Amino acid sequence: MNKVSEQINTAHHIPAEHEMGVGAWAWGDSLVWGFGGTYNENDVHDAFNASLDGGITFVDTAELYGFGKSERLIGKFLQGIDKPVYVATKFFPLPYRLLKGQLIAALKGSLRRLQMPAVDLYQIHWHMPPMPVEHWSEALADALDKGLIRAAGVSNYNRDQTIRSHDSLVRRGYGLASNQVEYSLLNRSIERTGVKQACDERGIKVIAYSPLGMGLLTGKYTVDNPPPGMRNAQWRWVLPKLPPLIALLNEIGAAHGDKTPAQVALNWTICKGTMPIPGAKNQRQAQANAGAMGWRLTPDEVAALDEMSDRIQD
Ligand SMILES: NC(=O)c1ccc[n+]([C@@H]2O[C@H](COP(=O)([O-])OP(=O)(O)OC[C@H]3O[C@@H](n4cnc5c(N)ncnc54)[C@H](OP(=O)(O)O)[C@@H]3O)[C@@H](O)[C@H]2O)c1
């Protein structure tokens, strides 16, 4: 941690108890994930409850997921829950959103759907022109001042954007809590671009999205059984290269009391100091993913997985 991050108020950071979260993109999204087809509201409600039972009390959503449906479902699921749930959602700076007040208005819409007076973490979903990074950081600081959010985050920010966003939040006495980026054994670009190092040096939590490679690291998808829908085009390149990695994940899992490839792949992201937020569509997936917590791979196992993933990405 550098001098700047020592000065900021750590009350506006993500509590360290959250080893892992659950991603709620698929809760209400039919475009990519097929909500309403192979799974429905009851299934994702079960996934939510199984996550809490398994010790996962961090849920990540966005105003865009299911065009508000994901937030609405979470708002409904939270009713009657007697333990605190840490809720993270996101603002998308669409090109017609130019004023800081538009972030506050969008945030109020999210709070209405979530049925919450304040959200724990509010993230800029993706940097998009015309407004500069600092403009939206200022708007996040305004939301913090108003007590509408408890921590400020970003998502898909590159190294330069992350540092600029952090610096402008520090000037307002806060600091950037997190950068949510794609990170898994199938995508380690944040290690090459310096994003991870910039975050680690400043105490900014890296939240790892798609930590299961959208399901591929479970080992259930193969050349003969590719993932359905839009995932097919995105991940077709990797399917022929996947078997040796899945074999290694199985071998390492066996040494830890029969952990599955998915649990080992998630644990690898935790060992790297990030917080994974795997999606879960039903009780079985949520329960299984919770089994990635509470233990650690050895440094040799992490190194072996690094080496295998390097070979796949070449
Ligand atoms: N900020 C951003 O731009 C951004 C972008 C993407 C994602 N995210 C966030 O990150 C979260 C997770 O990413 P993701 O959903 O893209 O990918 P992921 O977590 O890598 O994969 C989730 C999918 O894998 C399958 N799966 C999960 N657990 C499983 C298990 N134990 N056994 C078998 N299959 C399992 C399920 O799909 P099937 O059963 O259909 O295979 C599930 O929907 C999202 O929900 C969202 O909150 C953020």
The ligand as a Gaussian input file, in Angstrom:
#p B3LYP/6-31G(d) Opt

LIG

0 1
 N      -18.500000      -5.688000     -15.042000
 C      -18.691000      -6.354000     -16.157000
 O      -18.577000      -5.825000     -17.272000
 C      -19.083000      -7.799000     -16.036000
 C      -19.030000      -8.646000     -17.178000
 C      -19.346000      -9.988000     -16.995000
 C      -19.722000     -10.457000     -15.741000
 N      -19.789000      -9.611000     -14.663000
 C      -20.175000     -10.064000     -13.316000
 O      -19.489000     -11.260000     -13.006000
 C      -20.425000     -12.284000     -12.697000
 C      -19.870000     -13.637000     -13.082000
 O      -19.461000     -13.676000     -14.431000
 P      -20.197000     -14.556000     -15.530000
 O      -21.563000     -14.858000     -15.042000
 O      -20.005000     -13.840000     -16.818000
 O      -19.310000     -15.869000     -15.671000
 P      -18.818000     -17.035000     -14.686000
 O      -19.050000     -16.692000     -13.291000
 O      -17.450000     -17.361000     -15.119000
 O      -19.775000     -18.242000     -15.153000
 C      -21.089000     -18.325000     -14.680000
 C      -21.826000     -19.461000     -15.383000
 O      -21.103000     -20.691000     -15.282000
 C      -22.024000     -21.772000     -15.038000
 N      -21.733000     -22.246000     -13.665000
 C      -21.489000     -21.489000     -12.560000
 N      -21.210000     -22.261000     -11.493000
 C      -21.269000     -23.542000     -11.925000
 C      -21.060000     -24.784000     -11.283000
 N      -20.711000     -24.863000     -10.009000
 N      -21.223000     -25.919000     -12.024000
 C      -21.550000     -25.854000     -13.335000
 N      -21.754000     -24.692000     -13.997000
 C      -21.606000     -23.541000     -13.304000
 C      -23.425000     -21.181000     -15.167000
 O      -23.847000     -21.149000     -16.531000
 P      -24.344000     -22.468000     -17.340000
 O      -24.988000     -23.386000     -16.345000
 O      -25.272000     -21.933000     -18.370000
 O      -23.097000     -23.028000     -17.960000
 C      -23.176000     -19.748000     -14.736000
 O      -24.153000     -18.848000     -15.180000
 C      -21.692000     -11.869000     -13.433000
 O      -22.856000     -12.478000     -12.903000
 C      -21.657000     -10.379000     -13.195000
 O      -22.112000     -10.078000     -11.882000
 C      -19.445000      -8.302000     -14.814000

